[in-house]
Amino acid sequence: MSLEDLANLGEFVGAIGVVVSFVFLAVQVRNNTKALRDAAAKDMLADPDGHLWELVNQRRHQLTGISSKPTRTNYVERFLHRSAPVGTNIGLE
């Protein structure tokens, strides 16, 4: 095996490593996004004073013109159902 063959083999192995790294990064970013959505939903439920909930309702009214206010639990359930994969039981039923 010549030095050129070894260099080509090293370049090929390096390219495979880059592709594997990108796939790993994509999986980690997707998992982190889901974890952040779940944490935001839990924080919304745990807001003791309801200040965040008031802001959500104000913004909802601005965007949709709907003045009726859904309950906090219903809003979070819809948020979680929208972000959960199809067929996933999110434990709110």
Residue pairs with C-beta under 8 A, 6 or more apart in sequence:
34 83
37 79
37 83
38 80
38 83
41 76
41 79
41 80
43 52
44 52
44 53
44 56
44 72
44 75
44 76
44 79
45 72
45 73
45 76
47 53
50 72
53 72
56 75
57 69
60 66
61 67
73 92
76 92
77 90
77 92
80 90
80 92
81 90
84 90
